[in-house]
Amino acid sequence: MSGMRHPTISAWQRQEDGSYAAELAGWSLRVVWHPESKEGRGFSWIAERDGERHKSEALHEEIEVAMGEAEAMVSPDPAPAGEAEEAAPAAHH
């Protein structure tokens, strides 16, 4: 299984401008496609709540990666179920 967090696709709604938006834990999330820029092309995300703002540091080729990264940034539970067990070594006695 990959270490990528999979987004909650059903929470994301397509907007009239072609971007996708979602609300999670009081945060407003938005993913936007950049067809061409000095960084290249791909998807970026922005998360905003009460004047606080986070944004992606890089463009992502896949929208699911941008969505998952945005959700992970604001999620009250930083690790999806199962990943914590995989990351911690099993105790053997």
VENGI-V922326 format. One record per residue. N is the residue number from 1. SS is DSSP state (H for helix, E for strand, - for the rest). PSI is psi in radians with two decimals (* if undefined). NEAR is the number of other ideal C-beta (glycine too) atoms within 12 Angstrom. Layout:
n:N ss:SS psi:PSI near:NEAR
n:N ss:SS psi:PSI near:NEAR
//
This chain:
n:1 ss:- psi:2.39 near:12
n:2 ss:- psi:2.80 near:12
n:3 ss:- psi:0.00 near:15
n:4 ss:- psi:2.34 near:18
n:5 ss:- psi:2.25 near:26
n:6 ss:- psi:2.33 near:24
n:7 ss:- psi:2.81 near:31
n:8 ss:- psi:1.39 near:24
n:9 ss:H psi:-0.68 near:16
n:10 ss:H psi:-0.37 near:11
n:11 ss:H psi:-0.34 near:23
n:12 ss:- psi:2.29 near:27
n:13 ss:E psi:2.34 near:18
n:14 ss:E psi:2.36 near:16
n:15 ss:- psi:2.87 near:16
n:16 ss:- psi:-0.53 near:8
n:17 ss:- psi:0.03 near:11
n:18 ss:- psi:-0.17 near:15
n:19 ss:- psi:3.04 near:25
n:20 ss:E psi:2.49 near:32
n:21 ss:E psi:2.66 near:25
n:22 ss:E psi:2.80 near:32
n:23 ss:E psi:2.30 near:20
n:24 ss:E psi:2.14 near:28
n:25 ss:- psi:0.66 near:21
n:26 ss:- psi:0.01 near:15
n:27 ss:E psi:2.50 near:26
n:28 ss:E psi:2.13 near:27
n:29 ss:E psi:2.51 near:39
n:30 ss:E psi:2.36 near:33
n:31 ss:E psi:2.31 near:39
n:32 ss:E psi:2.46 near:28
n:33 ss:E psi:2.33 near:24
n:34 ss:E psi:1.83 near:23
n:35 ss:E psi:-0.66 near:12
n:36 ss:E psi:2.33 near:10
n:37 ss:E psi:3.09 near:14
n:38 ss:- psi:-0.40 near:7
n:39 ss:- psi:-0.19 near:15
n:40 ss:E psi:-2.53 near:14
n:41 ss:E psi:2.64 near:16
n:42 ss:E psi:-2.94 near:23
n:43 ss:E psi:2.42 near:34
n:44 ss:E psi:2.88 near:31
n:45 ss:E psi:2.72 near:41
n:46 ss:E psi:2.42 near:28
n:47 ss:E psi:2.26 near:31
n:48 ss:E psi:2.47 near:22
n:49 ss:E psi:2.20 near:17
n:50 ss:- psi:0.79 near:11
n:51 ss:- psi:-0.13 near:7
n:52 ss:E psi:2.46 near:14
n:53 ss:E psi:2.34 near:18
n:54 ss:E psi:2.62 near:22
n:55 ss:E psi:2.80 near:22
n:56 ss:- psi:2.59 near:28
n:57 ss:- psi:-0.22 near:14
n:58 ss:- psi:2.85 near:18
n:59 ss:- psi:2.52 near:26
n:60 ss:E psi:2.36 near:27
n:61 ss:- psi:-0.62 near:15
n:62 ss:- psi:2.33 near:18
n:63 ss:H psi:-0.61 near:29
n:64 ss:H psi:-0.60 near:23
n:65 ss:H psi:-0.78 near:26
n:66 ss:H psi:-0.77 near:37
n:67 ss:H psi:-0.81 near:39
n:68 ss:H psi:-0.71 near:32
n:69 ss:H psi:-0.73 near:33
n:70 ss:H psi:-0.81 near:42
n:71 ss:H psi:-0.72 near:34
n:72 ss:H psi:-0.60 near:30
n:73 ss:H psi:-0.63 near:28
n:74 ss:H psi:-0.07 near:34
n:75 ss:- psi:2.36 near:25
n:76 ss:- psi:-0.38 near:12
n:77 ss:- psi:1.76 near:16
n:78 ss:- psi:-0.40 near:15
n:79 ss:- psi:2.20 near:16
n:80 ss:- psi:2.70 near:22
n:81 ss:- psi:2.34 near:12
n:82 ss:- psi:-0.59 near:14
n:83 ss:H psi:-0.62 near:19
n:84 ss:H psi:-0.70 near:12
n:85 ss:H psi:-0.66 near:13
n:86 ss:H psi:-0.61 near:14
n:87 ss:H psi:-0.57 near:13
n:88 ss:- psi:2.30 near:10
n:89 ss:- psi:2.53 near:8
n:90 ss:- psi:2.45 near:8
n:91 ss:- psi:2.22 near:6
n:92 ss:- psi:2.28 near:4
n:93 ss:- psi:* near:3
//
